[in-house]
Amino acid sequence: MPLINAGIVPSGTFQGAAHGATISVIFDDSAPGHGPRLHRHPYDETWIVEDGTVTFQAGNEQLRAGAGDIVVVPPGVAHKFTNEGPGRSKLVCIHANPTMVTEWLE
């Protein structure tokens, strides 16, 4: 059972394959108006919103999520999110794959 010290997770990204894990994780901390541009993965992605208000777009659907909410997007669905402010947002982004595979669409 490995313990990965927070100080060695580069840029808030944990690639599970390097540690024998079946998932990968991004610890996202975004300023108002920011977030990743439209993309998709061949596996599902799950977010846990720790702080802030975030608007998610998945396919043609949009929804607002706040602290404590969990959002799941199925494999192959184009998605992105934006921090609605006024403060920073913090999310844990769980990739259901030991390595991150991303197709950027914009």
N, C-alpha and C positions, 0 to 999 in steps of 0.2 A: 504494500500500500504506500505509494509515494506521497510525500508532502511537498508541494511546490510553493516556495516562499513567494509572497506577493512582489518582493523586490526583484525577482528574476523573470517576471512575466513581461516580455518586451512590448512596449506601447499598449499595454492592456489587452494583449491577445495571447490566448493559450491554445496551442495546437496539440490536441490530444494524442496524436500519433507518436510524438516524441516522448510520451510518458505512459504509453500502453493503454490510453483511454479511448473510448469509442465516440466521444464528442469533442468539439472544440468550442471555445468561449471567447467572446469579446466583451470587455468592460467598457461600455460607451459613456462618455461624458461630453455632452454637446452644448454649445452656446445657443441662445435663442436664434431661431431661423436656420439652424444647421441640422444636418443629418446626412446619411449616405444617399447618393443618387440612385436612380432606378436600376435594379439588378435582379438576378434570380440564381437559385441553387438547385442541383439535382436531388436535394434532400430537404426535409422541412427545417424551418428555423423558428425558434421560440424566444420571445422576449419577456423579461420580467422588468417592469418599470419600477425603479426604486424611488425616483424623485422627479418632479416636474410633470408637465402635460405635453404629450406627444401625439401628433396626427400620423397615423399609418395609412399608407395606400397599398392595397394588395389587389392586383387586377383592376377592376372598375370600382371596387369598394373602398370607402374611406371611413375611418373611425378614430375617435379621440380616446386616449388611454391616459390614466393618471397613476400615481403611486399605488403599488399593490396589484395593479392589473397585469394580466398575462395575455399575450397575443401570440397566436400560432399561425404561420403561413405554410401551406402544403408545398411539396416539391414542385419545381417548375413554374410557380406563380411569380410574376414580376412584382416587386415590392420596393418600398422605400419608407422612410419616416422623417418627420421634421419636428424639432423642438418648438413648441408654440410659445415658450417663455411664460412669465417674464424672466425667470432665472434659468440656471443650467438644468439640464435633464441628465439623469443617470439611469442606465439600463444595463441589464445583463442579457447578452445575445447568445443563445445556445444553438450551435450548429450541430445537427444530428449526423456528424461525420467526423472521423479522426483528423482529417485535413480540410481546410476551407477551399471550396471550389466555387468561384463566383464568376458569373457572366455579366459584365457591365453593359447596360442597355442605353445609358445616356451619360 
